[in-house]
Amino acid sequence: MEHFLRAGVVLQPRQLAASASARSCDFADGPTAVGYGGARGGGKSHWLLAQMGADDCQRVSGLKCLLLRKVGKANMENFEDLRRRLFGNLKHEFSAYRGVLSFANGSRIIAGHFQSEKDIDAYLGLEYDVIGIEEATTLSSRKHQDITTCCRTSKPNWRPRIYSTTNPGGIGHAWYRTKFILPYLEFEKQRALTPALSQGAREKMPRRDAVFIPAKVGDNQFNNPEYTKVLANLTGWQKRAWFDGDWDIAAGQFFTTFRRDVHVVDDFDDLRAREWFAALDYGFTHYTVCLLGCTDADGNMFIVDEHAERLWLPQRHAEAIKAMVSRRRVPHSRLAIANSQGARALEISDLKRFVAGADVFSRQSDGTTVAANYGKHGIVLRCANTDRVNGWAEILQRFGDVDAGIQPKLFIHRRCARLLESLPSLQHDPNRPEDVLKVDADEEGVGGDDAADAFRYLVATKTRSVVQRKLRGV
């Protein structure tokens, strides 16, 4: 606070919360990354430069900071405006030509930019004590990872860190949501479930490497009322993303009716199930994903469990899948359903269907198939309905539309983490709008549509007896 007051900088409550998180990076058990933002108009750029220049650069001499943003002209104009507003009371020099702001103690901020991702390579191999990234979701996971290798220091009195600001959407939506938003939501949920914890017990909660501070237009009192009204009057995905800061929505999103508070359940009574089934999407370098689902007496479908791993052989997957299935309970008889007694473990043989994509039935060079390998380990697969357009359409239909009063018939348990991570990031294929744009996971396994494909197989494929009844017109 002393540094901000000396600089004449006034930060608002959410910005101060972000600065508190930035200071927590000083500690050995503190985070190494701080994200700030969400909705538009939350004062992101103001906070980022204030934290780097008015606090970090003033308390440590010789600090070298990189402020990175896409498109150089916009970055420089924004940088110049903010510099004049923030650092009028701080002795400094600014070279617009070099894009370097230098303070009296030798600390400096370098205004960097990139027009395309290959421009990031110009910074690789250099060393920065602090890196600030504006609109971080304009970077792919790969390039963000590359730039993080530059965040290091030889100063004994400094712990390097990366600050980032952004809104939902963009090429980096999936990785940012995974790195910042999902851990934040889980942390807040755990904290809400344990309100009676002492301060000491709270401090023992799991350490977070990445901290996120959400901010909305209402958190910035310096916004003009007209701008707030413009955001409030938006509709559809734009309002949810830009006004509400909803990370489950983005431009071009396919499943726009998906609502985490509606479609995600925290528990499920296994004895409600009337029919169990599973679906598998196979990969090796990509993820192999297996989903376990069931229907209840009212025709609702629940996806209750998930197995997702990569770089595993079929026999290892098979054992893990059988263990996943056996965690569920089924009654010994129909009579046991009524009195909730006589439950036993679900077995693979109890599944009405276990389907997989067509690729597992393709013969390999040695004449075998992936499906045959699974069969050797007790999992007999049959080919799923792989019609993409109709499969996605059925999921949309089952999701319903709560805004239009159409109740959902499809629910996902929160333990299906990879599926829930995948759904909000799936986009329309611009060349085939009724289809989902195919996307692969990156080298670290972030992103990809493997879980979504398994989901589509699970929902769209019917049990043979159901199909036969439909063909007979029953």
C-alpha positions as CSV (number, residue, x, y, z in Angstrom):
1,M,0.0,0.0,0.0
2,E,2.9,2.4,0.8
3,H,4.3,1.9,-2.7
4,F,0.9,2.6,-4.4
5,L,0.3,5.6,-2.2
6,R,3.8,7.0,-2.9
7,A,3.1,6.6,-6.7
8,G,-0.3,8.2,-6.3
9,V,-1.9,5.0,-7.6
10,V,-5.4,4.2,-6.4
11,L,-6.3,0.5,-6.7
12,Q,-9.9,-0.8,-6.2
13,P,-10.8,-3.8,-4.0
14,R,-10.5,-6.5,-6.7
15,Q,-7.2,-5.0,-7.9
16,L,-5.9,-5.0,-4.4
17,A,-6.8,-8.7,-4.0
18,A,-4.8,-9.4,-7.2
19,S,-1.8,-7.4,-5.7
20,A,-2.1,-9.4,-2.5
21,S,-1.8,-12.5,-4.6
22,A,1.2,-11.0,-6.4
23,R,2.9,-10.4,-3.1
24,S,2.2,-14.0,-2.0
25,C,4.5,-15.0,-4.9
26,D,7.4,-13.8,-2.7
27,F,7.0,-16.9,-0.4
28,A,8.6,-20.2,-1.2
29,D,5.2,-21.9,-0.9
30,G,3.3,-19.2,-2.8
31,P,2.1,-19.2,-6.4
32,T,4.2,-18.5,-9.4
33,A,1.4,-17.3,-11.6
34,V,-1.4,-14.8,-10.9
35,G,-4.4,-14.3,-13.3
36,Y,-6.8,-11.4,-13.2
37,G,-10.0,-10.6,-15.2
38,G,-12.8,-12.5,-16.7
39,A,-15.4,-10.0,-17.8
40,R,-14.6,-6.8,-19.7
41,G,-14.1,-3.5,-18.0
42,G,-12.6,-4.9,-14.8
43,G,-9.5,-2.7,-14.8
44,K,-7.1,-5.4,-15.9
45,S,-4.5,-3.4,-17.8
46,H,-4.4,-0.7,-15.1
47,W,-3.7,-3.3,-12.4
48,L,-1.1,-5.2,-14.4
49,L,1.1,-2.2,-15.1
50,A,0.6,-0.7,-11.6
51,Q,1.7,-3.9,-10.0
52,M,4.8,-4.3,-12.1
53,G,5.8,-0.6,-12.1
54,A,4.5,0.9,-8.8
55,D,5.1,-2.1,-6.6
56,D,7.5,-4.7,-7.9
57,C,10.0,-2.4,-9.6
58,Q,10.1,0.0,-6.7
59,R,10.9,-2.5,-4.0
60,V,13.6,-4.5,-5.9
61,S,16.4,-2.8,-7.8
62,G,17.5,-3.9,-11.2
63,L,14.3,-5.8,-11.9
64,K,13.8,-6.7,-15.6
65,C,10.1,-7.1,-16.5
66,L,8.5,-8.0,-19.8
67,L,4.9,-6.7,-20.6
68,L,3.7,-8.7,-23.6
69,R,0.6,-8.1,-25.7
70,K,-0.6,-9.1,-29.2
71,V,-0.3,-6.3,-31.8
72,G,2.4,-3.8,-31.2
73,K,0.7,-0.5,-32.1
74,A,-2.3,-1.1,-29.7
75,N,0.2,-2.2,-27.0
76,M,2.3,0.9,-27.3
77,E,-0.7,3.3,-27.3
78,N,-2.1,1.6,-24.2
79,F,1.3,1.5,-22.5
80,E,1.8,5.2,-23.1
81,D,-1.6,6.2,-21.8
82,L,-1.2,4.0,-18.7
83,R,2.4,5.2,-18.1
84,R,1.3,8.8,-17.9
85,R,-1.6,8.0,-15.6
86,L,0.3,5.7,-13.2
87,F,3.9,6.9,-12.9
88,G,3.6,10.7,-12.8
89,N,4.9,10.7,-9.2
90,L,7.7,8.2,-9.9
91,K,11.0,9.3,-11.4
92,H,11.4,7.4,-14.7
93,E,12.5,7.6,-18.3
94,F,10.6,6.2,-21.3
95,S,12.0,5.4,-24.7
96,A,9.1,5.0,-27.1
97,Y,11.4,3.9,-29.8
98,R,12.9,1.1,-27.8
99,G,9.7,0.5,-25.8
100,V,11.6,0.5,-22.5
101,L,10.5,2.3,-19.3
102,S,13.4,2.7,-16.8
103,F,13.1,3.7,-13.1
104,A,15.7,5.4,-11.0
105,N,16.8,2.2,-9.2
106,G,17.6,0.4,-12.4
107,S,14.4,-1.6,-12.7
108,R,12.7,-1.5,-16.1
109,I,9.7,-2.6,-18.0
110,I,10.1,-3.7,-21.6
111,A,6.9,-3.3,-23.7
112,G,7.0,-6.4,-25.9
113,H,4.5,-7.4,-28.6
114,F,3.7,-10.1,-31.1
115,Q,1.6,-10.1,-34.2
116,S,1.8,-13.8,-34.8
117,E,2.9,-16.6,-32.6
118,K,6.3,-17.0,-34.3
119,D,7.2,-13.6,-32.9
120,I,7.2,-15.1,-29.4
121,D,10.4,-17.0,-30.5
122,A,12.3,-13.6,-30.4
123,Y,12.1,-13.6,-26.6
124,L,13.1,-17.2,-26.0
125,G,16.5,-17.6,-24.3
126,L,16.2,-14.2,-22.6
127,E,15.7,-13.8,-18.9
128,Y,12.9,-11.8,-17.2
129,D,12.3,-11.5,-13.5
130,V,8.6,-10.7,-14.1
131,I,6.5,-11.4,-17.2
132,G,3.1,-9.8,-17.6
133,I,0.9,-11.1,-20.4
134,E,-2.2,-9.0,-21.5
135,E,-5.0,-10.9,-23.2
136,A,-3.3,-14.2,-22.4
137,T,-5.8,-16.3,-24.3
138,T,-4.5,-14.9,-27.5
139,L,-1.6,-17.3,-27.0
140,S,-1.7,-21.0,-27.6
141,S,-0.8,-23.4,-24.9
142,R,2.5,-24.2,-26.7
143,K,3.6,-20.6,-27.0
144,H,2.5,-19.8,-23.4
145,Q,4.7,-22.7,-22.3
146,D,7.6,-21.4,-24.4
147,I,7.4,-17.9,-22.8
148,T,7.3,-19.3,-19.3
149,T,10.8,-20.7,-19.8
150,C,12.0,-17.1,-19.9
151,C,10.7,-16.3,-16.4
152,R,13.8,-16.9,-14.3
153,T,16.1,-14.9,-12.1
154,S,19.6,-14.8,-10.7
155,K,18.6,-12.3,-8.0
156,P,18.7,-13.9,-4.5
157,N,16.0,-11.5,-3.2
158,W,13.4,-12.2,-5.9
159,R,11.1,-15.0,-6.8
160,P,10.1,-14.9,-10.5
161,R,6.4,-14.8,-11.4
162,I,4.0,-14.4,-14.3
163,Y,1.0,-12.1,-14.2
164,S,-1.7,-12.5,-16.8
165,T,-5.0,-10.7,-17.7
166,T,-7.7,-11.9,-20.1
167,N,-11.3,-12.4,-21.0
168,P,-13.0,-15.8,-21.9
169,G,-12.5,-16.8,-25.5
170,G,-9.5,-16.9,-27.9
171,I,-7.1,-19.7,-29.0
172,G,-5.9,-20.1,-25.5
173,H,-9.3,-20.4,-23.8
174,A,-8.9,-24.1,-23.0
175,W,-5.5,-24.0,-21.4
176,Y,-6.2,-20.8,-19.4
177,R,-9.4,-22.3,-18.1
178,T,-7.6,-25.5,-17.1
179,K,-4.6,-23.7,-15.5
180,F,-6.5,-20.9,-13.7
181,I,-10.3,-21.1,-13.7
182,L,-10.9,-24.7,-12.7
183,P,-8.4,-24.7,-9.7
184,Y,-10.0,-21.4,-8.6
185,L,-13.5,-22.9,-8.8
186,E,-12.4,-26.0,-6.9
187,F,-10.6,-23.9,-4.2
188,E,-13.6,-21.7,-3.7
189,K,-15.9,-24.7,-3.4
190,Q,-13.7,-26.3,-0.8
191,R,-13.5,-23.1,1.1
192,A,-17.2,-22.7,1.1
193,L,-17.7,-26.3,2.3
194,T,-15.4,-25.6,5.3
195,P,-16.5,-22.2,6.7
196,A,-15.7,-23.2,10.3
197,L,-12.1,-24.0,9.6
198,S,-9.6,-22.1,11.7
199,Q,-7.0,-19.8,10.0
200,G,-4.4,-22.4,10.7
201,A,-6.5,-25.1,9.0
202,R,-7.2,-22.9,6.1
203,E,-3.5,-22.3,5.6
204,K,-3.1,-26.1,5.2
205,M,-5.4,-26.2,2.2
206,P,-3.6,-27.4,-0.9
207,R,-1.0,-25.0,-2.3
208,R,-1.9,-23.4,-5.7
209,D,0.7,-22.6,-8.2
210,A,-1.7,-20.5,-10.2
211,V,-4.1,-18.0,-8.5
212,F,-7.0,-16.3,-10.3
213,I,-8.8,-13.2,-9.2
214,P,-12.1,-12.7,-11.0
215,A,-13.3,-9.2,-11.9
216,K,-16.4,-7.8,-13.6
217,V,-17.4,-4.4,-15.0
218,G,-19.0,-3.5,-11.6
219,D,-15.7,-3.9,-9.8
220,N,-14.3,-0.9,-11.7
221,Q,-16.0,2.3,-10.5
222,F,-14.2,4.3,-13.1
223,N,-16.2,2.8,-16.0
224,N,-18.6,5.2,-17.5
225,P,-22.3,4.2,-17.0
226,E,-22.9,3.9,-20.7
227,Y,-20.2,1.3,-21.1
228,T,-21.7,-0.8,-18.3
229,K,-25.1,-0.5,-19.9
230,V,-23.6,-1.6,-23.3
231,L,-22.3,-4.8,-21.7
232,A,-25.4,-5.5,-19.7
233,N,-27.5,-5.2,-22.9
234,L,-25.6,-7.9,-24.8
235,T,-27.2,-11.2,-25.4
236,G,-26.2,-14.8,-25.8
237,W,-22.6,-15.9,-25.4
238,Q,-21.3,-12.3,-25.5
239,K,-23.2,-11.3,-22.4
240,R,-22.2,-14.4,-20.5
241,A,-18.5,-14.0,-21.5
242,W,-18.0,-10.2,-21.5
243,F,-20.5,-9.1,-18.8
244,D,-20.7,-12.2,-16.5
245,G,-17.1,-13.4,-17.1
246,D,-18.5,-17.0,-17.6
247,W,-15.7,-19.3,-18.7
248,D,-18.1,-22.0,-19.8
249,I,-19.0,-19.9,-22.8
250,A,-17.0,-18.3,-25.7
251,A,-17.4,-17.1,-29.3
252,G,-18.3,-19.9,-31.6
253,Q,-19.0,-22.4,-28.8
254,F,-21.1,-25.4,-29.8
255,F,-22.8,-26.3,-26.6
256,T,-24.2,-22.9,-25.7
257,T,-27.0,-24.4,-23.6
258,F,-24.6,-26.2,-21.3
259,R,-24.9,-24.8,-17.8
260,R,-22.5,-26.1,-15.1
261,D,-25.0,-25.2,-12.3
262,V,-27.8,-27.2,-14.2
263,H,-26.1,-30.2,-15.9
264,V,-23.3,-31.0,-13.4
265,V,-24.3,-33.2,-10.4
266,D,-22.3,-33.8,-7.2
267,D,-23.8,-37.2,-6.3
268,F,-25.9,-40.0,-7.8
269,D,-27.6,-42.9,-6.2
270,D,-26.5,-46.0,-8.2
271,L,-29.7,-47.9,-7.3
272,R,-31.7,-45.4,-9.4
273,A,-30.1,-46.8,-12.5
274,R,-32.2,-49.0,-14.8
275,E,-29.6,-49.6,-17.6
276,W,-25.8,-49.2,-17.5
277,F,-23.6,-48.6,-20.6
278,A,-20.1,-47.4,-21.5
279,A,-18.3,-45.9,-24.4
280,L,-14.6,-45.6,-25.3
281,D,-12.6,-43.3,-27.5
282,Y,-9.2,-44.9,-28.1
283,G,-5.8,-43.1,-28.3
284,F,-2.2,-43.6,-27.4
285,T,-0.4,-40.3,-27.8
286,H,-3.9,-38.8,-27.5
287,Y,-6.0,-39.7,-24.5
288,T,-8.0,-42.9,-24.2
289,V,-11.3,-41.9,-22.6
290,C,-13.9,-44.3,-21.3
291,L,-17.2,-42.9,-19.9
292,L,-19.7,-44.9,-17.8
293,G,-23.4,-43.9,-18.0
294,C,-26.8,-45.0,-17.0
295,T,-30.5,-44.1,-17.4
296,D,-33.1,-43.9,-14.6
297,A,-36.8,-44.7,-14.7
298,D,-37.7,-41.2,-15.9
299,G,-35.5,-41.5,-19.0
300,N,-32.8,-39.2,-17.6
301,M,-29.3,-40.0,-18.6
302,F,-26.3,-39.7,-16.2
303,I,-22.6,-39.8,-17.1
304,V,-21.4,-41.0,-13.7
305,D,-17.7,-41.8,-14.1
306,E,-14.7,-41.3,-16.4
307,H,-11.4,-43.0,-17.1
308,A,-8.9,-40.8,-19.1
309,E,-5.2,-41.6,-19.5
310,R,-2.6,-41.4,-22.3
311,L,0.5,-43.4,-23.3
312,W,-1.1,-46.6,-21.8
313,L,-1.5,-50.0,-23.5
314,P,-4.9,-51.6,-23.7
315,Q,-4.3,-54.1,-21.0
316,R,-3.6,-51.3,-18.5
317,H,-6.6,-49.4,-19.6
318,A,-8.8,-52.5,-19.3
319,E,-7.9,-53.1,-15.7
320,A,-8.5,-49.4,-14.8
321,I,-11.9,-49.5,-16.6
322,K,-13.0,-52.6,-14.8
323,A,-12.0,-51.0,-11.5
324,M,-14.1,-47.9,-12.5
325,V,-17.1,-50.1,-13.3
326,S,-16.8,-52.1,-10.1
327,R,-17.1,-48.9,-8.0
328,R,-20.8,-48.7,-8.9
329,R,-23.5,-50.6,-7.1
330,V,-26.4,-52.5,-8.5
331,P,-29.2,-54.5,-6.7
332,H,-29.3,-58.3,-6.7
333,S,-32.9,-58.2,-7.9
334,R,-35.8,-55.9,-8.8
335,L,-37.2,-56.5,-5.3
336,A,-33.9,-55.2,-3.9
337,I,-34.5,-51.9,-5.7
338,A,-37.5,-51.1,-3.6
339,N,-35.9,-51.8,-0.2
340,S,-32.3,-50.6,-1.3
341,Q,-30.9,-53.9,0.0
342,G,-28.8,-56.6,-1.6
343,A,-26.5,-54.3,-3.6
344,R,-23.4,-55.8,-5.4
345,A,-20.6,-54.4,-7.5
346,L,-21.4,-53.6,-11.2
347,E,-19.6,-55.8,-13.6
348,I,-18.7,-55.4,-17.3
349,S,-21.2,-58.2,-18.1
350,D,-24.0,-56.1,-16.6
351,L,-23.5,-53.3,-19.2
352,K,-26.2,-53.3,-21.9
353,R,-23.6,-52.0,-24.4
354,F,-19.9,-51.1,-24.5
355,V,-19.1,-49.2,-27.7
356,A,-16.1,-47.6,-29.2
357,G,-15.1,-45.6,-32.3
358,A,-14.5,-47.4,-35.6
359,D,-10.8,-47.0,-35.4
360,V,-10.4,-49.8,-32.8
361,F,-11.8,-52.3,-35.2
362,S,-9.3,-51.5,-38.0
363,R,-6.8,-54.2,-38.6
364,Q,-3.2,-53.3,-37.8
365,S,-0.1,-54.4,-39.7
366,D,0.0,-57.7,-37.8
367,G,-3.6,-58.5,-38.5
368,T,-4.9,-57.7,-35.0
369,T,-7.2,-55.0,-33.8
370,V,-7.3,-52.8,-30.7
371,A,-10.8,-54.2,-30.0
372,A,-9.4,-57.7,-30.0
373,N,-6.7,-56.7,-27.4
374,Y,-9.4,-55.3,-25.1
375,G,-11.4,-58.5,-25.7
376,K,-8.5,-60.6,-24.3
377,H,-8.8,-58.6,-21.1
378,G,-12.5,-59.1,-20.6
379,I,-13.9,-56.0,-22.4
380,V,-15.9,-56.8,-25.5
381,L,-16.5,-53.8,-27.6
382,R,-18.9,-53.1,-30.5
383,C,-18.9,-50.3,-33.0
384,A,-20.5,-47.1,-31.9
385,N,-22.8,-44.9,-33.9
386,T,-20.2,-42.5,-35.3
387,D,-22.6,-40.1,-37.1
388,R,-21.1,-36.8,-35.9
389,V,-23.9,-34.4,-36.8
390,N,-26.8,-36.5,-35.5
391,G,-24.7,-37.4,-32.4
392,W,-24.1,-33.8,-31.4
393,A,-27.7,-33.0,-32.2
394,E,-28.9,-35.6,-29.7
395,I,-26.6,-34.3,-27.0
396,L,-28.0,-30.8,-27.6
397,Q,-31.6,-32.1,-27.4
398,R,-30.9,-33.9,-24.2
399,F,-29.2,-30.9,-22.6
400,G,-32.5,-29.0,-23.1
401,D,-32.5,-25.2,-22.9
402,V,-33.3,-23.9,-19.4
403,D,-33.5,-20.3,-20.7
404,A,-36.3,-21.4,-22.9
405,G,-38.0,-23.5,-20.3
406,I,-36.9,-26.9,-21.8
407,Q,-35.8,-29.2,-19.0
408,P,-32.6,-31.2,-19.4
409,K,-32.5,-35.0,-19.6
410,L,-28.7,-35.4,-19.6
411,F,-26.5,-34.8,-16.5
412,I,-22.7,-35.3,-15.9
413,H,-21.1,-36.1,-12.5
414,R,-18.4,-33.7,-11.4
415,R,-15.9,-36.5,-11.3
416,C,-15.9,-36.6,-15.1
417,A,-13.3,-33.9,-15.1
418,R,-11.9,-34.2,-18.6
419,L,-15.3,-34.3,-20.2
420,L,-16.4,-31.2,-18.3
421,E,-13.2,-29.5,-19.3
422,S,-13.7,-30.3,-22.9
423,L,-17.4,-29.3,-23.4
424,P,-17.1,-25.5,-23.0
425,S,-14.2,-25.3,-25.4
426,L,-15.7,-27.1,-28.3
427,Q,-16.4,-24.9,-31.3
428,H,-18.6,-25.0,-34.4
429,D,-16.8,-26.2,-37.5
430,P,-16.9,-23.2,-39.8
431,N,-17.1,-25.4,-42.9
432,R,-19.9,-27.5,-41.4
433,P,-21.7,-25.6,-38.7
434,E,-23.8,-28.6,-37.5
435,D,-20.5,-30.4,-36.6
436,V,-18.0,-29.8,-33.8
437,L,-14.6,-28.6,-35.0
438,K,-12.1,-31.4,-34.4
439,V,-9.2,-30.4,-32.1
440,D,-6.3,-32.4,-30.8
441,A,-4.7,-32.2,-27.3
442,D,-1.4,-30.4,-27.1
443,E,1.9,-32.1,-26.2
444,E,1.0,-31.8,-22.5
445,G,-2.4,-33.4,-23.0
446,V,-4.3,-30.1,-22.5
447,G,-7.5,-29.7,-24.7
448,G,-8.6,-32.1,-27.3
449,D,-12.0,-33.6,-28.1
450,D,-11.3,-37.2,-27.1
451,A,-13.7,-37.1,-24.1
452,A,-16.4,-35.4,-26.2
453,D,-16.2,-38.1,-28.9
454,A,-16.6,-40.8,-26.2
455,F,-19.6,-38.7,-24.9
456,R,-21.1,-38.7,-28.3
457,Y,-20.7,-42.4,-28.7
458,L,-22.3,-43.0,-25.3
459,V,-25.4,-40.8,-26.0
460,A,-26.0,-41.5,-29.6
461,T,-25.6,-45.3,-29.6
462,K,-28.7,-47.3,-28.7
463,T,-29.0,-50.8,-27.2
464,R,-29.7,-53.3,-29.9
465,S,-33.1,-54.2,-28.4
466,V,-34.1,-50.5,-28.5
467,V,-33.1,-50.2,-32.2
468,Q,-34.9,-53.4,-33.1
469,R,-38.1,-52.2,-31.4
470,K,-37.9,-48.9,-33.3
471,L,-37.4,-50.8,-36.6
472,R,-40.5,-52.8,-35.9
473,G,-42.4,-49.6,-35.1
474,V,-42.9,-50.6,-31.5
